[in-house]
Amino acid sequence: MKQENELISLESITDYLHYYRRCLQDPSLSKQVVEKFVDRVIIKTDTIEVFFKVSVVSIGGGGGS
């Protein structure tokens, strides 16, 4: 069975992020948004490190030799 690759349009990604941005305005939904996008936070005396849940899939390309 051949697997078809479905590409997500820039418009779909933009709509998705705008939806969650609007959710941040609602205090009851803010925690859910943070849990969806933030993996962990490390607080140090002089810095704060935020690690996001981001996956980037690269299909083909690169042109390496």
Distance bins in CASP14 RR format, pairs under 12 A and 6 or more apart:
PFRMAT RR
TARGET T0000
AUTHOR 0000-0000-0000
RMODE 2
METHOD distances of the structure
MODEL  1
3 59 0 0 0 0 0 1 0 0 0 0 0
4 59 0 0 0 0 0 1 0 0 0 0 0
5 57 0 0 0 0 1 0 0 0 0 0 0
5 58 0 0 0 0 0 1 0 0 0 0 0
5 59 1 0 0 1 0 0 0 0 0 0 0
5 60 0 0 0 0 0 1 0 0 0 0 0
6 12 0 0 0 0 0 1 0 0 0 0 0
6 57 0 0 0 0 0 1 0 0 0 0 0
6 59 0 0 0 0 0 1 0 0 0 0 0
7 13 0 0 0 0 0 1 0 0 0 0 0
7 57 0 0 0 0 1 0 0 0 0 0 0
7 59 0 0 0 0 1 0 0 0 0 0 0
8 14 0 0 0 0 0 1 0 0 0 0 0
8 15 0 0 0 0 0 1 0 0 0 0 0
8 16 0 0 0 0 1 0 0 0 0 0 0
8 17 0 0 0 0 0 1 0 0 0 0 0
8 55 0 0 0 0 0 1 0 0 0 0 0
8 56 0 0 0 0 0 1 0 0 0 0 0
8 57 0 0 0 0 1 0 0 0 0 0 0
8 59 0 0 0 0 0 1 0 0 0 0 0
9 15 0 0 0 0 1 0 0 0 0 0 0
9 16 0 0 0 0 0 1 0 0 0 0 0
10 16 0 0 0 0 0 1 0 0 0 0 0
10 17 0 0 0 0 0 1 0 0 0 0 0
11 17 0 0 0 0 0 1 0 0 0 0 0
11 18 0 0 0 0 0 1 0 0 0 0 0
12 18 0 0 0 0 0 1 0 0 0 0 0
12 19 0 0 0 0 0 1 0 0 0 0 0
13 19 0 0 0 0 0 1 0 0 0 0 0
13 20 0 0 0 0 0 1 0 0 0 0 0
13 54 0 0 0 0 0 1 0 0 0 0 0
13 56 0 0 0 0 0 1 0 0 0 0 0
14 20 0 0 0 0 0 1 0 0 0 0 0
14 21 0 0 0 0 0 1 0 0 0 0 0
15 21 0 0 0 0 0 1 0 0 0 0 0
15 22 0 0 0 0 0 1 0 0 0 0 0
16 22 0 0 0 0 0 1 0 0 0 0 0
16 23 0 0 0 0 0 1 0 0 0 0 0
16 33 0 0 0 0 0 1 0 0 0 0 0
16 36 0 0 0 0 0 1 0 0 0 0 0
16 37 0 0 0 0 0 1 0 0 0 0 0
17 23 0 0 0 0 0 1 0 0 0 0 0
17 24 0 0 0 0 0 1 0 0 0 0 0
17 33 0 0 0 0 0 1 0 0 0 0 0
17 36 0 0 0 0 0 1 0 0 0 0 0
17 37 0 0 0 0 1 0 0 0 0 0 0
17 54 0 0 0 0 0 1 0 0 0 0 0
18 24 0 0 0 0 0 1 0 0 0 0 0
18 25 0 0 0 0 0 1 0 0 0 0 0
19 25 0 0 0 0 0 1 0 0 0 0 0
19 26 0 0 0 0 0 1 0 0 0 0 0
19 29 0 0 0 0 0 1 0 0 0 0 0
19 32 0 0 0 0 0 1 0 0 0 0 0
19 33 0 0 0 0 1 0 0 0 0 0 0
19 36 0 0 0 0 0 1 0 0 0 0 0
20 26 0 0 0 0 0 1 0 0 0 0 0
20 29 0 0 0 0 1 0 0 0 0 0 0
20 30 0 0 0 0 0 1 0 0 0 0 0
20 32 0 0 0 0 1 0 0 0 0 0 0
20 33 1 0 1 0 0 0 0 0 0 0 0
20 34 0 0 0 0 1 0 0 0 0 0 0
20 35 0 0 0 0 0 1 0 0 0 0 0
20 36 1 0 0 1 0 0 0 0 0 0 0
20 37 1 0 0 1 0 0 0 0 0 0 0
20 38 0 0 0 0 0 1 0 0 0 0 0
21 29 0 0 0 0 0 1 0 0 0 0 0
21 30 0 0 0 0 0 1 0 0 0 0 0
21 33 0 0 0 0 1 0 0 0 0 0 0
21 37 0 0 0 0 0 1 0 0 0 0 0
22 29 0 0 0 0 1 0 0 0 0 0 0
22 30 0 0 0 0 0 1 0 0 0 0 0
22 33 0 0 0 0 1 0 0 0 0 0 0
23 29 1 0 1 0 0 0 0 0 0 0 0
23 30 1 0 0 1 0 0 0 0 0 0 0
23 31 0 0 0 0 0 1 0 0 0 0 0
23 32 1 0 0 1 0 0 0 0 0 0 0
23 33 1 0 1 0 0 0 0 0 0 0 0
23 34 0 0 0 0 0 1 0 0 0 0 0
23 35 0 0 0 0 0 1 0 0 0 0 0
23 36 0 0 0 0 1 0 0 0 0 0 0
23 37 0 0 0 0 0 1 0 0 0 0 0
24 30 1 0 1 0 0 0 0 0 0 0 0
24 31 0 0 0 0 0 1 0 0 0 0 0
24 32 0 0 0 0 1 0 0 0 0 0 0
24 33 1 0 1 0 0 0 0 0 0 0 0
24 34 0 0 0 0 1 0 0 0 0 0 0
24 36 0 0 0 0 0 1 0 0 0 0 0
24 37 0 0 0 0 0 1 0 0 0 0 0
25 33 0 0 0 0 1 0 0 0 0 0 0
26 32 0 0 0 0 1 0 0 0 0 0 0
26 33 0 0 0 0 1 0 0 0 0 0 0
27 33 0 0 0 0 0 1 0 0 0 0 0
27 34 0 0 0 0 0 1 0 0 0 0 0
29 35 0 0 0 0 0 1 0 0 0 0 0
29 36 0 0 0 0 0 1 0 0 0 0 0
30 36 0 0 0 0 0 1 0 0 0 0 0
30 37 0 0 0 0 0 1 0 0 0 0 0
30 38 0 0 0 0 0 1 0 0 0 0 0
31 37 0 0 0 0 0 1 0 0 0 0 0
31 38 0 0 0 0 0 1 0 0 0 0 0
32 38 0 0 0 0 0 1 0 0 0 0 0
33 53 0 0 0 0 0 1 0 0 0 0 0
34 40 0 0 0 0 0 1 0 0 0 0 0
34 41 0 0 0 0 1 0 0 0 0 0 0
34 50 0 0 0 0 1 0 0 0 0 0 0
34 52 0 0 0 0 0 1 0 0 0 0 0
34 53 0 0 0 0 0 1 0 0 0 0 0
35 41 0 0 0 0 0 1 0 0 0 0 0
35 52 0 0 0 0 0 1 0 0 0 0 0
35 53 0 0 0 0 1 0 0 0 0 0 0
36 52 0 0 0 0 0 1 0 0 0 0 0
36 53 1 0 0 1 0 0 0 0 0 0 0
36 54 0 0 0 0 0 1 0 0 0 0 0
37 50 0 0 0 0 1 0 0 0 0 0 0
37 51 0 0 0 0 0 1 0 0 0 0 0
37 52 1 0 1 0 0 0 0 0 0 0 0
37 53 1 0 1 0 0 0 0 0 0 0 0
37 54 0 0 0 0 1 0 0 0 0 0 0
37 55 0 0 0 0 0 1 0 0 0 0 0
38 48 0 0 0 0 0 1 0 0 0 0 0
38 49 0 0 0 0 0 1 0 0 0 0 0
38 50 1 0 0 1 0 0 0 0 0 0 0
38 51 1 0 0 1 0 0 0 0 0 0 0
38 52 1 0 0 1 0 0 0 0 0 0 0
38 53 1 0 0 1 0 0 0 0 0 0 0
38 54 0 0 0 0 0 1 0 0 0 0 0
39 49 0 0 0 0 0 1 0 0 0 0 0
39 50 0 0 0 0 1 0 0 0 0 0 0
39 51 1 0 1 0 0 0 0 0 0 0 0
39 52 1 0 0 1 0 0 0 0 0 0 0
39 53 1 0 1 0 0 0 0 0 0 0 0
39 54 0 0 0 0 1 0 0 0 0 0 0
39 55 0 0 0 0 0 1 0 0 0 0 0
40 48 0 0 0 0 0 1 0 0 0 0 0
40 49 0 0 0 0 1 0 0 0 0 0 0
40 50 1 0 0 1 0 0 0 0 0 0 0
40 51 1 0 1 0 0 0 0 0 0 0 0
40 52 0 0 0 0 1 0 0 0 0 0 0
40 53 0 0 0 0 1 0 0 0 0 0 0
41 47 0 0 0 0 0 1 0 0 0 0 0
41 48 1 0 0 1 0 0 0 0 0 0 0
41 49 1 0 0 1 0 0 0 0 0 0 0
41 50 1 0 1 0 0 0 0 0 0 0 0
41 51 1 0 0 1 0 0 0 0 0 0 0
41 52 0 0 0 0 0 1 0 0 0 0 0
42 48 1 0 0 1 0 0 0 0 0 0 0
42 49 1 0 1 0 0 0 0 0 0 0 0
42 50 0 0 0 0 1 0 0 0 0 0 0
42 51 1 0 0 1 0 0 0 0 0 0 0
43 49 0 0 0 0 1 0 0 0 0 0 0
43 50 0 0 0 0 1 0 0 0 0 0 0
END
